[in-house]
Amino acid sequence: MAASFRWILQLHKDVPEAARFYSQGLDFTVNVCTLRWAELQSGPLKLALMQSPKILHDKMTWLFTAAISNGYSSIRSFTVTDINSTVTKLMALGAELDGPIKYEIHGKVASMRYAADGHVLGLCEPA
């Protein structure tokens, strides 16, 4: 039997705040949310959020910083219907635009960081 994808797991300092970011900013459904664990869903994609322990968080912050500065961070990419309003919503929820919105032949694209934990998001509004 082939393996089936279960979820993407991200470490966060503040799980309820991160869950709010994804639910209000990208319309994820929150299936479970506690102080230490959350499970969110968008279509078939499941995103798990886990509170990082202090020691692990300090090491992960260093790894995230090193990975991002070297261009090795993983990116979660989302298709959106209106990139401008999505960018505005995400910025109000603590994200930072990483460069300008680009207008490509296949549509608009943008890169953002969730500032609280350094996670990188890609957005695409198809043409």
All heavy atoms as an XYZ file, in Angstrom:
986
protein
N       0.847     -1.186      0.000
C       0.000      0.000      0.000
C       0.891      1.248      0.000
O       1.863      1.328      0.736
C      -0.890     -0.001      1.241
C      -1.816      1.168      1.301
S      -2.959      0.969      2.666
C      -2.776      2.532      3.446
N       0.554      2.217     -0.805
C       1.305      3.469     -0.872
C       1.033      4.305      0.376
O      -0.040      4.222      0.979
C       0.898      4.250     -2.110
N       2.006      5.101      0.735
C       1.824      6.012      1.866
C       0.824      7.095      1.487
O       0.732      7.494      0.328
C       3.158      6.642      2.233
N       0.065      7.555      2.455
C      -0.845      8.675      2.212
C      -0.381      9.860      3.062
O       0.098      9.685      4.177
C      -2.288      8.296      2.542
O      -2.407      7.970      3.900
N      -0.516     11.030      2.505
C      -0.068     12.243      3.167
C      -0.982     12.550      4.341
O      -2.204     12.566      4.201
C      -0.082     13.393      2.159
C       0.626     14.609      2.650
C       2.005     14.676      2.600
C      -0.089     15.666      3.161
C       2.667     15.802      3.048
C       0.560     16.797      3.614
C       1.940     16.867      3.556
N      -0.401     12.810      5.526
C      -1.207     13.062      6.713
C      -1.366     14.557      6.977
O      -2.475     15.051      7.094
C      -0.574     12.375      7.913
C      -1.450     12.429      9.133
C      -0.984     11.474     10.179
N      -1.845     11.573     11.344
C      -1.581     11.023     12.491
N      -0.476     10.319     12.641
N      -2.400     11.143     13.494
N      -0.262     15.292      7.140
C      -0.316     16.728      7.364
C       1.067     17.334      7.217
O       2.066     16.631      7.185
C      -0.894     17.108      8.733
C      -0.121     16.615      9.921
C       1.213     16.800     10.187
C      -0.604     15.854     11.018
N       1.564     16.207     11.367
C       0.465     15.624     11.901
C      -1.854     15.361     11.350
C       0.326     14.907     13.076
C      -1.969     14.654     12.521
C      -0.904     14.431     13.372
N       1.106     18.650      7.151
C       2.347     19.413      7.254
C       2.383     19.917      8.687
O       1.386     20.442      9.184
C       2.342     20.607      6.282
C       2.346     20.108      4.850
C       3.536     21.521      6.552
C       2.131     21.207      3.831
N       3.512     19.752      9.351
C       3.661     20.194     10.740
C       4.579     21.396     10.794
O       5.671     21.376     10.219
C       4.233     19.066     11.605
C       4.556     19.434     13.050
C       3.284     19.742     13.825
C       5.327     18.318     13.715
N       4.147     22.433     11.493
C       4.962     23.620     11.712
C       5.072     23.878     13.206
O       4.096     23.692     13.938
C       4.319     24.857     11.064
C       4.342     24.861      9.595
C       3.764     26.155      9.022
O       3.926     26.368      7.862
N       3.092     26.993      9.780
N       6.228     24.344     13.636
C       6.437     24.732     15.022
C       6.168     26.227     15.176
O       6.575     27.020     14.327
C       7.870     24.423     15.457
C       8.268     22.956     15.429
C       9.738     22.803     15.790
C       7.396     22.136     16.361
N       5.480     26.584     16.260
C       5.133     27.981     16.511
C       5.311     28.305     17.985
O       5.134     27.444     18.843
C       3.679     28.260     16.129
C       3.458     28.277     14.659
N       3.624     29.410     13.901
C       3.091     27.294     13.795
C       3.361     29.133     12.641
N       3.041     27.852     12.540
N       5.611     29.572     18.263
C       5.686     30.049     19.647
C       4.291     30.132     20.255
O       4.098     29.819     21.408
C       6.332     31.435     19.704
C       7.796     31.451     19.403
C       8.360     32.846     19.593
C       8.478     33.495     18.251
N       9.127     34.800     18.281
N       3.320     30.609     19.478
C       1.959     30.828     19.955
C       0.994     30.129     18.997
O       0.641     30.675     17.945
C       1.691     32.331     20.018
C       0.354     32.687     20.633
O      -0.580     31.854     20.605
O       0.231     33.820     21.147
N       0.576     28.926     19.360
C      -0.271     28.116     18.483
C      -1.634     28.769     18.219
O      -2.042     28.866     17.057
C      -0.427     26.676     19.028
C      -1.497     25.907     18.264
C       0.909     25.952     18.949
N      -2.366     29.246     19.237
C      -3.655     29.878     18.935
C      -3.515     31.098     18.009
O      -4.357     31.308     17.136
C      -4.195     30.277     20.313
C      -3.548     29.300     21.248
C      -2.163     29.088     20.683
N      -2.459     31.875     18.181
C      -2.249     33.036     17.314
C      -1.951     32.601     15.876
O      -2.453     33.183     14.920
C      -1.102     33.901     17.860
C      -0.868     35.163     17.073
C      -2.043     36.143     17.109
O      -2.829     36.125     18.076
O      -2.170     36.922     16.149
N      -1.148     31.557     15.714
C      -0.844     31.028     14.378
C      -2.108     30.451     13.733
O      -2.346     30.637     12.535
C       0.247     29.973     14.448
N      -2.944     29.775     14.525
C      -4.205     29.234     14.002
C      -5.109     30.371     13.530
O      -5.747     30.279     12.474
C      -4.906     28.394     15.062
N      -5.143     31.449     14.283
C      -5.933     32.625     13.895
C      -5.403     33.214     12.584
O      -6.165     33.592     11.697
C      -5.900     33.675     15.007
C      -6.800     34.869     14.760
C      -6.836     35.789     15.986
N      -5.653     36.606     16.085
C      -5.484     37.778     15.461
N      -6.435     38.249     14.679
N      -4.389     38.483     15.622
N      -4.082     33.259     12.447
C      -3.451     33.775     11.224
C      -3.920     32.992     10.003
O      -4.345     33.570      9.005
C      -1.923     33.679     11.373
C      -1.158     34.073     10.144
C      -0.916     35.402      9.860
C      -0.677     33.112      9.269
C      -0.203     35.776      8.724
C       0.032     33.471      8.134
C       0.264     34.809      7.862
N      -3.866     31.657     10.074
C      -4.263     30.834      8.938
C      -5.772     30.823      8.717
O      -6.240     30.786      7.583
C      -3.731     29.408      9.084
C      -2.260     29.316      8.775
C      -1.308     29.299      9.788
C      -1.807     29.288      7.461
C       0.048     29.235      9.501
C      -0.459     29.228      7.162
C       0.461     29.207      8.181
O       1.794     29.163      7.891
N      -6.556     30.852      9.799
C      -8.014     30.805      9.621
C      -8.549     32.141      9.109
O      -9.352     32.168      8.180
C      -8.718     30.391     10.909
O      -8.582     31.379     11.907
N      -8.094     33.251      9.673
C      -8.604     34.547      9.242
C      -7.926     35.054      7.969
O      -8.544     35.727      7.165
C      -8.436     35.581     10.359
C      -9.330     35.308     11.538
C      -9.177     36.342     12.638
O      -8.527     37.362     12.481
N      -9.777     36.056     13.786
N      -6.651     34.706      7.798
C      -5.918     35.209      6.647
C      -6.087     34.387      5.385
O      -6.086     34.928      4.282
N      -6.223     33.054      5.534
C      -6.296     32.175      4.362
C      -7.528     31.268      4.380
O      -7.610     30.320      3.614
C      -5.022     31.338      4.259
C      -3.756     32.144      3.940
C      -2.513     31.291      4.155
C      -3.805     32.666      2.514
N      -8.458     31.534      5.275
C      -9.733     30.815      5.360
C      -9.595     29.318      5.651
O     -10.415     28.516      5.206
C     -10.568     31.026      4.089
C     -10.943     32.496      3.903
O     -11.181     33.164      4.922
O     -10.977     32.957      2.748
N      -8.561     28.924      6.388
C      -8.451     27.538      6.830
C      -9.539     27.277      7.865
O      -9.904     28.158      8.635
C      -7.102     27.278      7.498
C      -6.001     26.873      6.553
C      -5.531     27.736      5.583
C      -5.420     25.615      6.654
C      -4.520     27.371      4.723
C      -4.405     25.235      5.794
C      -3.952     26.117      4.825
N     -10.049     26.059      7.898
C     -10.983     25.626      8.932
C     -10.164     25.087     10.102
O      -9.253     24.285      9.901
C     -11.895     24.502      8.400
O     -12.621     25.024      7.273
C     -12.863     24.021      9.461
N     -10.477     25.527     11.307
C      -9.779     25.047     12.500
C     -10.552     23.845     13.034
O     -11.679     23.979     13.493
C      -9.664     26.148     13.576
C      -8.980     25.610     14.816
C      -8.934     27.367     13.032
N      -9.944     22.657     12.948
C     -10.583     21.439     13.452
C     -10.332     21.262     14.943
O     -11.211     20.798     15.663
C     -10.060     20.214     12.695
C     -10.424     20.253     11.226
O     -11.419     20.841     10.827
N      -9.594     19.637     10.401
N      -9.123     21.594     15.409
C      -8.721     21.470     16.813
C      -7.784     22.623     17.108
O      -6.937     22.957     16.279
C      -7.955     20.146     17.068
C      -7.420     20.086     18.491
C      -8.807     18.942     16.758
N      -7.911     23.228     18.287
C      -6.944     24.255     18.685
C      -6.847     24.304     20.200
O      -7.824     24.552     20.893
C      -7.343     25.623     18.139
S      -6.080     26.879     18.479
N      -5.642     24.006     20.695
C      -5.330     24.141     22.117
C      -4.117     25.062     22.220
O      -3.617     25.560     21.204
C      -5.010     22.774     22.761
O      -3.747     22.306     22.260
C      -6.105     21.755     22.486
N      -3.615     25.258     23.419
C      -2.423     26.091     23.588
C      -1.187     25.467     22.943
O      -0.262     26.168     22.559
C      -2.148     26.350     25.068
C      -3.155     27.257     25.774
C      -2.833     27.327     27.264
C      -3.165     28.649     25.158
N      -1.166     24.128     22.821
C       0.029     23.452     22.321
C      -0.136     22.772     20.970
O       0.833     22.351     20.374
C       0.474     22.415     23.356
C       0.835     23.087     24.692
C       1.303     22.127     25.729
N       2.510     21.472     25.251
C       2.916     20.281     25.645
N       2.214     19.613     26.521
N       4.023     19.750     25.175
N      -1.366     22.634     20.468
C      -1.582     21.865     19.240
C      -2.800     22.393     18.500
O      -3.819     22.730     19.112
C      -1.813     20.396     19.586
C      -2.082     19.519     18.404
C      -3.318     19.122     17.945
C      -1.125     18.955     17.516
N      -3.172     18.333     16.836
C      -1.822     18.204     16.546
C       0.268     18.990     17.444
C      -1.198     17.519     15.522
C       0.900     18.295     16.432
C       0.175     17.563     15.485
N      -2.710     22.464     17.179
C      -3.867     22.816     16.361
C      -3.816     22.014     15.067
O      -2.740     21.688     14.573
C      -3.877     24.310     16.047
N      -4.980     21.692     14.571
C      -5.109     21.057     13.265
C      -6.073     21.907     12.449
O      -7.181     22.179     12.878
C      -5.644     19.632     13.394
C      -4.656     18.674     14.018
C      -5.205     17.259     14.125
O      -6.084     16.880     13.327
O      -4.750     16.538     15.018
N      -5.596     22.314     11.273
C      -6.379     23.156     10.384
C      -6.505     22.456      9.045
O      -5.707     21.579      8.721
C      -5.696     24.511     10.189
C      -5.603     25.391     11.441
C      -4.390     25.030     12.265
C      -5.553     26.837     11.042
N      -7.496     22.875      8.274
C      -7.720     22.208      7.000
C      -8.165     23.210      5.946
O      -8.923     24.137      6.219
C      -8.778     21.128      7.155
C      -8.890     20.245      5.941
C      -9.454     18.883      6.295
O      -9.692     18.553      7.449
N      -9.660     18.078      5.283
N      -7.670     22.987      4.728
C      -8.103     23.729      3.546
C      -8.227     22.718      2.424
O      -7.219     22.230      1.914
C      -7.088     24.811      3.172
O      -7.474     25.451      1.983
N      -9.449     22.364      2.083
C      -9.646     21.278      1.117
C      -9.019     20.013      1.674
O      -9.186     19.699      2.847
N      -8.250     19.296      0.871
C      -7.631     18.066      1.363
C      -6.347     18.309      2.172
O      -5.840     17.409      2.811
C      -7.304     17.288      0.085
C      -7.119     18.350     -0.952
C      -8.076     19.457     -0.575
N      -5.837     19.560      2.167
C      -4.594     19.871      2.873
C      -4.843     20.035      4.365
O      -5.731     20.790      4.767
C      -3.965     21.159      2.331
C      -2.737     21.646      3.088
C      -1.554     20.708      2.859
C      -2.384     23.058      2.694
N      -4.052     19.335      5.171
C      -4.122     19.497      6.616
C      -2.813     20.105      7.098
O      -1.729     19.686      6.702
C      -4.359     18.157      7.313
C      -5.738     17.614      7.082
C      -5.992     16.375      7.889
C      -7.386     15.862      7.618
N      -7.674     14.668      8.411
N      -2.939     21.111      7.951
C      -1.801     21.797      8.530
C      -1.874     21.620     10.035
O      -2.876     21.965     10.655
C      -1.842     23.286      8.159
C      -0.755     24.176      8.705
C       0.617     23.745      8.177
C      -1.026     25.625      8.334
N      -0.818     21.054     10.619
C      -0.745     20.874     12.069
C       0.217     21.918     12.629
O       1.281     22.163     12.067
C      -0.262     19.473     12.409
N      -0.171     22.538     13.713
C       0.653     23.536     14.387
C       0.973     23.018     15.780
O       0.075     22.594     16.500
C      -0.091     24.870     14.483
C      -0.754     25.395     13.212
C      -1.553     26.654     13.507
C       0.286     25.641     12.129
N       2.234     23.036     16.144
C       2.639     22.539     17.456
C       3.491     23.598     18.146
O       4.320     24.254     17.502
C       3.443     21.242     17.312
C       3.775     20.595     18.643
S       4.531     18.961     18.432
C       6.208     19.430     18.076
N       3.263     23.760     19.449
C       4.079     24.702     20.206
C       5.481     24.148     20.329
O       5.680     22.991     20.698
C       3.498     24.943     21.590
C       4.279     25.975     22.373
C       3.723     26.184     23.756
O       3.273     25.244     24.389
N       3.755     27.411     24.223
N       6.452     24.994     20.012
C       7.833     24.549     20.126
C       8.313     24.794     21.549
O       8.092     25.867     22.108
C       8.721     25.300     19.127
O       8.658     26.684     19.358
N       8.956     23.790     22.150
C       9.536     23.986     23.484
C      10.577     25.104     23.421
O      11.163     25.359     22.371
C      10.203     22.646     23.791
C       9.602     21.679     22.837
C       9.160     22.462     21.637
N      10.815     25.782     24.541
C      11.734     26.925     24.578
C      13.097     26.577     24.004
O      13.614     27.287     23.144
C      11.872     27.429     26.027
C      12.901     28.514     26.227
C      12.444     29.839     25.678
C      13.424     30.937     26.052
N      13.975     31.637     24.947
N      13.716     25.494     24.443
C      15.051     25.127     23.963
C      14.990     24.814     22.475
O      15.793     25.293     21.693
C      15.621     23.933     24.742
C      15.885     24.346     26.184
C      16.879     23.393     24.090
C      16.252     23.206     27.093
N      13.980     24.047     22.085
C      13.832     23.700     20.674
C      13.541     24.956     19.865
O      14.074     25.143     18.786
C      12.721     22.665     20.482
C      12.447     22.232     19.052
C      13.706     21.646     18.416
C      11.324     21.216     19.011
N      12.721     25.843     20.432
C      12.386     27.058     19.696
C      13.639     27.897     19.445
O      13.827     28.425     18.358
C      11.343     27.895     20.414
C      11.022     29.135     19.653
N      10.262     29.107     18.509
C      11.428     30.399     19.811
C      10.205     30.321     18.014
N      10.902     31.122     18.787
N      14.509     28.033     20.453
C      15.740     28.801     20.269
C      16.587     28.205     19.155
O      17.119     28.925     18.315
C      16.547     28.863     21.572
C      15.857     29.718     22.631
O      14.944     30.488     22.272
O      16.234     29.603     23.806
N      16.701     26.871     19.127
C      17.473     26.217     18.069
C      16.772     26.369     16.725
O      17.407     26.617     15.710
C      17.684     24.734     18.385
C      18.650     24.504     19.525
C      18.849     23.041     19.784
C      19.815     22.860     20.944
N      20.031     21.464     21.261
N      15.435     26.230     16.706
C      14.689     26.337     15.462
C      14.748     27.761     14.924
O      14.831     27.968     13.724
C      13.242     25.899     15.647
C      13.076     24.418     15.942
S      13.864     23.345     14.722
C      12.813     23.603     13.318
N      14.711     28.774     15.812
C      14.828     30.155     15.353
C      16.143     30.348     14.625
O      16.195     30.943     13.555
C      14.718     31.132     16.544
O      13.442     30.970     17.150
C      14.897     32.570     16.098
N      17.204     29.809     15.191
C      18.512     29.899     14.536
C      18.478     29.172     13.193
O      18.951     29.688     12.192
C      19.600     29.305     15.435
C      20.938     29.350     14.771
C      21.806     30.397     14.744
C      21.542     28.307     14.003
N      22.916     30.069     14.003
C      22.782     28.792     13.542
C      21.153     27.011     13.654
C      23.618     28.030     12.752
C      22.004     26.261     12.868
C      23.225     26.765     12.433
N      17.890     27.976     13.167
C      17.815     27.219     11.914
C      16.959     27.933     10.879
O      17.317     28.001      9.711
C      17.257     25.820     12.165
C      18.188     24.845     12.876
C      17.437     23.568     13.229
C      19.398     24.528     12.020
N      15.793     28.486     11.321
C      14.937     29.211     10.390
C      15.671     30.417      9.823
O      15.625     30.685      8.643
C      13.645     29.695     11.066
C      12.639     28.611     11.323
C      11.875     28.619     12.478
C      12.439     27.586     10.416
C      10.936     27.637     12.714
C      11.494     26.591     10.645
C      10.752     26.621     11.800
N      16.347     31.172     10.707
C      17.085     32.351     10.258
C      18.165     31.958      9.265
O      18.312     32.577      8.211
C      17.700     33.094     11.456
O      16.650     33.443     12.353
C      18.439     34.344     11.013
N      18.907     30.904      9.580
C      19.964     30.445      8.676
C      19.364     29.941      7.366
O      19.863     30.255      6.284
C      20.778     29.336      9.336
N      18.285     29.185      7.459
C      17.664     28.630      6.251
C      17.112     29.741      5.364
O      17.313     29.748      4.156
C      16.557     27.653      6.626
N      16.415     30.695      5.982
C      15.816     31.772      5.205
C      16.902     32.634      4.566
O      16.821     32.978      3.397
C      14.863     32.617      6.077
C      13.624     31.780      6.418
C      14.464     33.905      5.384
C      12.762     32.378      7.497
N      17.937     32.974      5.327
C      18.980     33.833      4.771
C      19.759     33.132      3.668
O      20.329     33.782      2.801
C      19.928     34.313      5.882
O      20.654     33.226      6.406
N      19.775     31.803      3.673
C      20.458     31.058      2.622
C      19.503     30.564      1.541
O      19.920     29.879      0.623
C      21.211     29.856      3.222
C      22.388     30.304      4.054
O      23.115     31.205      3.660
N      22.553     29.715      5.212
N      18.211     30.869      1.685
C      17.241     30.476      0.674
C      16.827     29.018      0.747
O      16.367     28.459     -0.235
N      16.947     28.380      1.915
C      16.631     26.960      2.021
C      15.369     26.663      2.809
O      15.111     25.536      3.139
C      17.792     26.203      2.677
C      19.059     26.272      1.874
C      20.206     26.789      2.427
C      19.097     25.808      0.560
C      21.379     26.858      1.692
C      20.258     25.875     -0.178
C      21.400     26.398      0.398
O      22.539     26.465     -0.333
N      14.571     27.659      3.126
C      13.360     27.429      3.892
C      12.297     26.796      2.998
O      12.203     27.117      1.817
C      12.842     28.755      4.442
O      11.608     28.573      5.082
N      11.491     25.911      3.574
C      10.377     25.380      2.796
C       9.309     26.472      2.701
O       9.196     27.334      3.555
C       9.812     24.124      3.449
O       9.343     24.432      4.740
N       8.545     26.419      1.646
C       7.515     27.433      1.407
C       6.181     26.744      1.208
O       6.083     25.777      0.469
C       7.854     28.269      0.145
C       9.171     29.002      0.330
C       6.718     29.238     -0.174
C       9.654     29.708     -0.915
N       5.158     27.214      1.891
C       3.810     26.763      1.661
C       3.197     27.733      0.661
O       3.203     28.932      0.874
C       3.002     26.758      2.962
C       3.176     25.458      3.678
C       3.699     25.441      5.087
N       4.494     26.462      5.658
C       5.847     26.412      5.704
N       6.511     25.437      5.163
N       6.529     27.348      6.298
N       2.684     27.222     -0.451
C       2.161     28.069     -1.509
C       0.650     27.913     -1.596
O       0.144     26.787     -1.555
C       2.818     27.673     -2.839
O       2.354     28.495     -3.876
N      -0.044     29.033     -1.739
C      -1.500     29.032     -1.748
C      -2.025     29.770     -2.967
O      -1.537     30.847     -3.309
C      -2.046     29.714     -0.484
C      -1.575     29.072      0.787
C      -0.460     29.552      1.449
C      -2.231     27.975      1.312
C      -0.008     28.963      2.618
C      -1.785     27.371      2.475
C      -0.676     27.869      3.131
N      -3.034     29.212     -3.607
C      -3.746     29.892     -4.681
C      -4.847     30.713     -4.032
O      -5.595     30.212     -3.186
C      -4.357     28.867     -5.654
O      -3.294     28.088     -6.209
C      -5.122     29.558     -6.776
N      -4.942     31.988     -4.411
C      -5.947     32.885     -3.843
C      -6.717     33.549     -4.987
O      -6.228     33.629     -6.111
C      -5.305     33.956     -2.924
C      -4.629     33.291     -1.729
C      -4.304     34.824     -3.680
N      -7.914     34.030     -4.700
C      -8.714     34.672     -5.735
C      -8.384     36.153     -5.883
O      -8.571     36.720     -6.950
C     -10.222     34.507     -5.462
O     -10.505     35.021     -4.163
C     -10.628     33.051     -5.549
N      -7.914     36.800     -4.817
C      -7.572     38.222     -4.857
C      -6.302     38.433     -4.038
O      -6.347     38.494     -2.811
C      -8.731     39.053     -4.307
C      -8.478     40.544     -4.348
O      -7.326     40.977     -4.608
O      -9.434     41.306     -4.110
N      -5.184     38.526     -4.716
C      -3.903     38.602     -4.017
C      -3.768     39.889     -3.201
O      -3.230     39.876     -2.104
C      -2.718     38.418     -4.998
C      -1.473     37.960     -4.234
C      -2.442     39.669     -5.800
C      -0.389     37.392     -5.117
N      -4.293     40.999     -3.713
C      -4.171     42.272     -2.993
C      -4.896     42.239     -1.654
O      -4.344     42.648     -0.632
C      -4.667     43.437     -3.859
C      -3.782     43.652     -5.067
O      -2.564     43.538     -4.993
N      -4.397     43.948     -6.199
N      -6.136     41.747     -1.642
C      -6.873     41.695     -0.371
C      -6.270     40.651      0.568
O      -6.243     40.853      1.786
C      -8.360     41.438     -0.603
O      -8.573     40.148     -1.111
N      -5.751     39.541      0.019
C      -5.122     38.518      0.863
C      -3.855     39.069      1.505
O      -3.624     38.871      2.702
C      -4.809     37.250      0.046
O      -6.024     36.763     -0.527
C      -4.193     36.172      0.921
N      -3.032     39.773      0.736
C      -1.816     40.388      1.288
C      -2.184     41.370      2.393
O      -1.574     41.377      3.471
C      -0.991     41.075      0.170
C       0.057     42.010      0.752
C      -0.331     40.031     -0.724
N      -3.194     42.175      2.162
C      -3.631     43.147      3.172
C      -4.076     42.447      4.450
O      -3.695     42.849      5.557
C      -4.776     44.023      2.612
O      -4.288     44.706      1.454
C      -5.264     45.031      3.626
N      -4.891     41.381      4.312
C      -5.353     40.619      5.487
C      -4.183     40.022      6.248
O      -4.115     40.099      7.474
C      -6.296     39.480      5.070
C      -7.735     39.847      4.947
C      -8.655     38.634      4.922
C      -8.394     37.682      3.787
N      -9.399     36.620      3.682
N      -3.256     39.381      5.510
C      -2.127     38.715      6.161
C      -1.195     39.717      6.840
O      -0.661     39.438      7.915
C      -1.360     37.855      5.153
C      -2.131     36.647      4.612
C      -1.333     35.941      3.523
C      -2.476     35.676      5.736
N      -1.011     40.886      6.252
C      -0.182     41.909      6.893
C      -0.833     42.393      8.189
O      -0.141     42.605      9.186
C       0.086     43.058      5.925
C       1.047     42.659      4.812
S       1.367     43.966      3.623
C       2.456     45.015      4.569
N      -2.155     42.532      8.196
C      -2.859     42.928      9.415
C      -2.734     41.873     10.503
O      -2.821     42.177     11.695
C      -4.330     43.198      9.103
N      -2.486     40.612     10.090
C      -2.350     39.513     11.043
C      -0.882     39.216     11.389
O      -0.597     38.241     12.062
C      -3.007     38.252     10.475
C      -4.528     38.328     10.345
C      -5.050     37.208      9.463
C      -5.173     38.290     11.728
N       0.047     40.056     10.935
C       1.436     39.911     11.347
C       2.410     39.419     10.292
O       3.569     39.154     10.595
N       1.987     39.302      9.039
C       2.906     38.865      7.985
C       3.606     40.083      7.382
O       3.113     41.210      7.482
C       2.159     38.100      6.899
N       4.735     39.815      6.766
C       5.483     40.862      6.074
C       5.634     40.460      4.618
O       5.964     39.314      4.317
C       6.869     41.020      6.698
C       6.834     41.410      8.159
C       8.194     41.333      8.830
O       9.164     40.830      8.210
O       8.284     41.767      9.985
N       5.408     41.406      3.717
C       5.597     41.166      2.298
C       7.090     41.104      2.025
O       7.850     41.968      2.459
C       4.933     42.289      1.496
C       4.702     42.096      0.014
C       3.883     40.831     -0.256
C       3.986     43.302     -0.568
N       7.528     40.066      1.352
C       8.944     39.858      1.062
C       9.190     40.264     -0.394
O       9.242     39.428     -1.284
C       9.313     38.394      1.296
C      10.806     38.155      1.275
O      11.573     39.139      1.314
O      11.208     36.988      1.216
N       9.284     41.565     -0.640
C       9.406     42.078     -1.993
C       8.036     42.453     -2.531
O       7.018     42.215     -1.886
N       8.002     43.017     -3.722
C       6.721     43.471     -4.288
C       5.900     42.306     -4.842
O       6.423     41.231     -5.112
C       7.160     44.400     -5.425
C       8.470     43.827     -5.868
C       9.136     43.322     -4.601
N       4.615     42.570     -5.026
C       3.766     41.631     -5.762
C       4.258     41.672     -7.207
O       4.478     42.743     -7.771
C       2.281     42.034     -5.680
C       1.796     41.937     -4.228
C       1.428     41.171     -6.606
C       0.402     42.487     -4.008
N       4.448     40.511     -7.787
C       4.947     40.438     -9.161
C       3.804     40.068    -10.092
O       2.949     39.259     -9.760
C       6.081     39.428     -9.256
C       7.277     39.866     -8.443
C       8.413     38.905     -8.550
C       9.556     39.445     -7.707
N      10.452     38.450     -7.263
N       3.841     40.655    -11.259
C       2.814     40.416    -12.266
C       3.446     39.586    -13.372
O       4.134     40.107    -14.241
C       2.264     41.746    -12.785
C       1.602     42.537    -11.679
C       2.362     43.334    -10.821
C       0.237     42.443    -11.460
C       1.764     44.031     -9.787
C      -0.376     43.140    -10.425
C       0.401     43.935     -9.589
O      -0.205     44.613     -8.567
N       3.234     38.280    -13.289
C       3.813     37.338    -14.249
C       2.773     37.011    -15.318
O       1.591     37.289    -15.149
C       4.233     36.054    -13.520
C       5.153     36.268    -12.330
C       6.560     36.657    -12.721
O       6.957     36.403    -13.876
O       7.267     37.224    -11.877
N       3.196     36.380    -16.377
C       2.275     36.017    -17.459
C       1.195     35.036    -16.976
O       0.061     35.072    -17.437
C       3.034     35.455    -18.687
C       2.070     35.364    -19.861
C       3.636     34.103    -18.406
C       2.697     35.653    -21.180
N       1.536     34.192    -15.994
C       0.577     33.205    -15.485
C      -0.276     33.751    -14.342
O      -1.143     33.069    -13.836
C       1.314     31.938    -15.046
C       2.308     32.191    -13.958
N       3.555     32.709    -14.213
C       2.222     32.016    -12.629
C       4.209     32.833    -13.072
N       3.420     32.427    -12.091
N      -0.008     34.983    -13.887
C      -0.791     35.577    -12.813
C       0.071     36.375    -11.860
O       1.270     36.548    -12.071
N      -0.536     36.853    -10.801
C       0.178     37.627     -9.780
C       0.763     36.666     -8.747
O       0.108     35.688     -8.370
C      -0.773     38.592     -9.081
C      -1.423     39.596     -9.991
C      -2.435     40.415     -9.209
C      -3.322     41.221    -10.116
N      -4.399     41.883     -9.378
N       1.964     36.964     -8.263
C       2.593     36.149     -7.225
C       3.205     37.057     -6.164
O       3.602     38.189     -6.454
C       3.677     35.198     -7.800
C       3.060     34.154     -8.710
C       4.759     35.959     -8.522
N       3.263     36.544     -4.950
C       3.868     37.284     -3.844
C       4.462     36.292     -2.856
O       4.004     35.157     -2.731
C       2.822     38.154     -3.144
N       5.466     36.757     -2.162
C       6.090     35.977     -1.097
C       5.932     36.759      0.194
O       6.163     37.966      0.229
C       7.577     35.751     -1.411
O       8.193     35.042     -0.370
N       5.531     36.051      1.256
C       5.331     36.698      2.554
C       5.946     35.838      3.648
O       6.117     34.640      3.491
C       3.841     36.888      2.830
C       3.135     37.714      1.781
S       1.459     38.149      2.257
C       1.798     39.496      3.395
N       6.268     36.485      4.754
C       6.753     35.779      5.943
C       5.796     36.035      7.093
O       5.370     37.171      7.302
C       8.118     36.299      6.385
C       9.240     35.914      5.534
C      10.507     36.573      6.077
N      11.374     36.873      4.981
C      12.368     36.093      4.598
N      12.613     35.003      5.253
N      13.110     36.407      3.573
N       5.489     34.955      7.811
C       4.723     35.111      9.048
C       5.749     35.532     10.089
O       6.559     34.718     10.552
C       4.018     33.808      9.413
C       3.252     33.876     10.713
C       2.343     34.900     10.948
C       3.440     32.928     11.698
C       1.644     34.980     12.134
C       2.734     33.000     12.888
C       1.843     34.022     13.101
O       1.146     34.101     14.280
N       5.777     36.802     10.407
C       6.850     37.398     11.196
C       7.056     36.739     12.561
O       8.187     36.640     13.035
C       6.602     38.891     11.369
N       5.992     36.262     13.184
C       6.115     35.697     14.533
C       7.040     34.484     14.579
O       7.724     34.253     15.569
C       4.740     35.320     15.078
N       7.081     33.693     13.506
C       7.884     32.474     13.509
C       8.780     32.324     12.286
O       9.498     31.344     12.169
C       6.976     31.243     13.625
C       6.247     31.215     14.957
O       6.927     31.101     15.984
O       5.014     31.332     14.964
N       8.726     33.244     11.345
C       9.604     33.201     10.188
C       9.180     32.271      9.067
O       9.929     32.063      8.125
N       7.982     31.703      9.127
C       7.524     30.809      8.064
C       7.257     31.607      6.787
O       6.724     32.711      6.832
C       6.263     30.062      8.489
C       6.489     29.135      9.625
N       7.227     27.984      9.504
C       6.111     29.187     10.927
C       7.282     27.363     10.669
N       6.604     28.094     11.548
N       7.623     31.046      5.656
C       7.464     31.709      4.368
C       6.217     31.174      3.660
O       5.984     29.960      3.637
C       8.716     31.488      3.478
C       8.541     32.160      2.130
C       9.967     31.994      4.183
N       5.433     32.087      3.104
C       4.221     31.738      2.357
C       4.347     32.270      0.940
O       4.811     33.383      0.741
C       2.989     32.403      2.966
C       2.698     32.258      4.443
C       1.526     33.149      4.832
C       2.377     30.825      4.763
N       3.916     31.489     -0.007
C       3.819     31.949     -1.378
C       2.354     32.110     -1.726
O       1.522     31.294     -1.316
N       2.015     33.160     -2.449
C       0.648     33.389     -2.887
C       0.620     33.502     -4.395
O       1.532     34.078     -4.994
C       0.098     34.691     -2.288
C       0.079     34.819     -0.769
C      -0.381     36.216     -0.370
C      -0.810     33.758     -0.152
N      -0.413     32.965     -5.020
C      -0.568     33.040     -6.465
C      -2.026     33.316     -6.793
O      -2.920     32.625     -6.315
C      -0.124     31.733     -7.117
S      -0.400     31.697     -8.897
N      -2.239     34.348     -7.591
C      -3.563     34.639     -8.137
C      -3.464     34.355     -9.634
O      -2.859     35.120    -10.388
C      -3.949     36.090     -7.913
C      -5.290     36.460     -8.508
C      -5.591     37.949     -8.427
O      -5.224     38.604     -7.445
O      -6.194     38.450     -9.401
N      -4.013     33.224    -10.085
C      -3.893     32.868    -11.499
C      -4.489     33.936    -12.422
O      -5.447     34.598    -12.048
C      -4.671     31.554    -11.617
C      -4.762     31.032    -10.219
C      -4.771     32.246     -9.324
N      -3.908     34.055    -13.617
C      -4.405     35.022    -14.609
C      -5.764     34.602    -15.126
O      -6.137     33.474    -15.138
C      -3.417     35.134    -15.753
